[in-house]
């Protein structure tokens, strides 16, 4: 742009530059937080109920709905006895949700907050629900995996989370339209090498992990590797079935940080035994 020299033109030039700078600032700040352009489209009530069925919401649950709109998901959870709250940026939706909760008689169990979902603390939820855009889901993905406790349930209406494969996907029909629902359980962090001892042998188990999918290598300290028949991680629950020759083992335990506690079955031909099992991650 060529800089003008007249007073009037200079005023207009300065005004244009100021507007462009302001728009640049708004655009830069816009992409750092929640997408303000997510349209409000309410989730059909039968889809809401199926989402809550998938997570088996009950009175002991705390449900947080990210992008809560008119509050219908948190209200439906409250009718099942749960507590929780909704997060939304639109003050009109917040006011509507609060009124809906009052009218349904559950406003003493739940609340609604006007806040950016990327600024809110949802780490203590037992269930997370959402109906957001795919780009927002993908941006939320590391926040959910890193901040939520293993075993926390996450359910999304319509959109998945990219390379994080859903544990379940169901389809619900409403007025001739199909609605996808995606369901995940936050996995424990098991990547690394786990060690334990049994009957004088030192066992080493190396786990490679991508989200909830794991692969396992197991040895008893010798050069012989076990055949792995099953390696499964669901929330905190780790299960491995392995064999070496005619020796078969089942390791099943609960991951707590760098420890796993559970039971081990040992099948040696017709002889079967079980014992407590614990392992430590190096």
N, C-alpha and C positions, 0 to 999 in steps of 0.2 A: 504494500500500500504506500503510495506517495504521500508524504507529509504536506498538508496545505499550509499556506503562509498567511491568509487573511484571518482577521479576528473571528468573524462569524464561522468560517470554515474550520478554524482551529477549535472552536467550541464544539462543533459537530463531530470533529475527529476525536476529541477527547472523550465525548460522550460515548461514541462507538467503541473506543478502546476500553472504557470502563465497563460497558456492558459485556464485551467479550471476555475481559478478565473475570467478571462476576460469574459468567456462565461456565468458564473453565474451572473456577473454584467449586461451583455447585456440582459439576460433572465429576471432579476428582473426589469430592466428599461422598458423592452418591454411590460410587462403586466400592467404597470401603466398608459399608454397613449393609443393612438389609435392603433389598430391592423395594423401593417405594412404589413401583409400578405393578406389583403383583395385584391382579384384579381380584375383587371379592366375588367368589362364586361359592354359595353354600353347598356343603356336602349333603346329599339326600339322606333322610332319616334312616332308611333301611341300610344304607352304607355305613352310617355312624354306628348302628347297632352291630353290624358285622365286624367292624374294626375293634369294637370293645369285646366282642365274642372271641376274636383271635387272641387278644391279650388276656382273656379271662379276668376282666376287671372285677374286683371285689372290694369289700369294705376296708381291707388293709392297704389298698393301693393309694398312691399319690400320683395323679395324672396331670401332666402339663401339656397343654395344646399350644403349639407354636403357630401363630397366625390364626387366632381363635375366632375371628369374625363375630357372629351373633351369639357365640358361646355354646352352641348346641352340643358339641362333643363333651365339654367339661360338665355341662348340665346333665347329659345322659349318663355320664360316669357317676355323678353325684346321686342320681336316682338308683344306682346300683350299690350305693352306700359308700363310694369312694370320696376322698377329698382331692383337691387340686386347684389349679388356677390356669388362666388363659393369658396369652401375650399377644398384643396387637398394636400396630402403630396408629390406627385410625381412631381418634377419640369418639367419633359417632358410633363405631362398632362397639367400642368399650361400653359406652352408655347404654346401647341396645342390649348387650350381653348382661349387664348388671340388672337391667329391668326384667329381662327374660328369666334370670335366676331368681329374682324376687317373686315374679309371678308363678314360677314353678315350685316355689317353696324350698329352694335348696341354697339360698344365698348365705346361710350360716355355715355351709360346708365348703364353699368355693369363693374365688375372687378373680377379678380381671384387672390386668395391669397394662397401661399404655407404655410400651417399651420396645426397643429394637431387640429382635430375638438374638442378635449377636452380642448384645450387652447384658443379657439376662443370665442368671445362675440357675441352670436346670439340672445340676449334678446329682441332686437327691431324689429325683423322680424315680418311680418304679415303672411308669409307663409314659412314653412320649408319643403324641399324635401330631399329625401335620397334614396340610394340604397346601403345598407350596409349588413354585416352579422348579423344573429340573435343575436349573443353574443354582438356585438357592439350596436345594437338597445336596448337591455336590459340594457346595461351599460349607454346608453344615456337617458333612460326613466326618471330617477329622475331629470336629468339636464333640460330636456324639460319641465317637469311639474312644477319645482320650479323656473325656470328662465324666461320662456315665459309668456307674458301677457295673462290672460284669454281671450278666443276668438281667439287666434292665431291658425292657421290651420297647421296640420302636415300630410304629405302624404309620404308613403313608398312603394317602388317597391319591390315586392316578399315576404318581411318578416314583420311579426307583431312585437308586443312588449310584448310577453308573456301574463301575467295576465291582462294587460291593454287592455281590449276589444276594438276593433275598432268601431267607430261610423258608419262606412260604409266599406264594402268590395266589390270590383267589379273585374270582370275577363275580360281581354282583350286578344283577339287572335292575334297572329302574326306568320305567316308562319307555321301554324299548331300547334303552342305551346301556352299554356295558361299562362298568366302573371297575378298574383294577385296584386291588389293595395289596400293598407290599408289607411284609412283616420280617423283622430282624430281632435277634437277641444279641446284645452286646457281648462279645467274646472276651474271655480272660486273655492276658498276654502270656503266651507259653513258649515263644521263640527262644531257643537256646538249648543247653545241655543239662539234663536232669540226671542225678545219681542217687543210688540207694544200694543197700546190701540185703542179701537173702541167702540163707544156708551157706554162708562163707563165701559167696560170690558177690563181686561188685558189678552192678549193672549201670550202664550208660545209655541214656536215651536222648537222641538229638531230634529236636522238633523244629521244622520250618513252617512258618505260618503266614497266611495271607487272609486277613480278616478272620472268618470262622473256619476256613479250610486249612487243614494241617497235613503234613507228611512226616513220618517218623522213621528213624533208624535206631535199632536196639541191639545191644551186644551185652554179653555177661562178662566182659573184660578180656575175653580171648579174641581171636581173629574171626570167630564165627558170628555172623549176623543172623538175627532171628528173621523169620518170614512174618511180615505184618499183614494181617487179614482185615483189620479194622483200625482206623485212627479217626476219632470223632471228638469234636469240641463243641459244646453247646453251653453258652454262658460260662459258668465256672466248672462245669462237669466235663472231665477228660476221661475218655475210654479208649483203651488200646487192647486189641486181641492179637497175640503173637504165638509163634511156635518155633521150636528147634528140634528137629527129629520127631520123636514121639512125645515130646514135652510141650504141653499147651498151657498158655497163661492168659489170664484176663486181668488187666489193671484198670481199676475204675476209681476215680477220686475227685475231690473238690479242690480247685486251685485257689490258694489264698496267697497272693503275692508271689514270693519265690519258693513257696512250699506247696505240696499237694498231699492231701490226706484222704485215705480211702481203704479199699479192700483189694486183695489179690487172690485170685483162684489159680491153683496149680493142678493140672490134669496130667497124670502120668499113667497112661493106659487106663486100667480100671480104678486106679487109686486117685481120689480127688480130695483136695484140701483147700482151705482158705485161711487167710491171716490178714491182719491189719497191714496196710501199705502206706508208706510215706516216702516222698522224694524231695530233694532240694535242687534248685536251679543254681548252677555255678555262676 
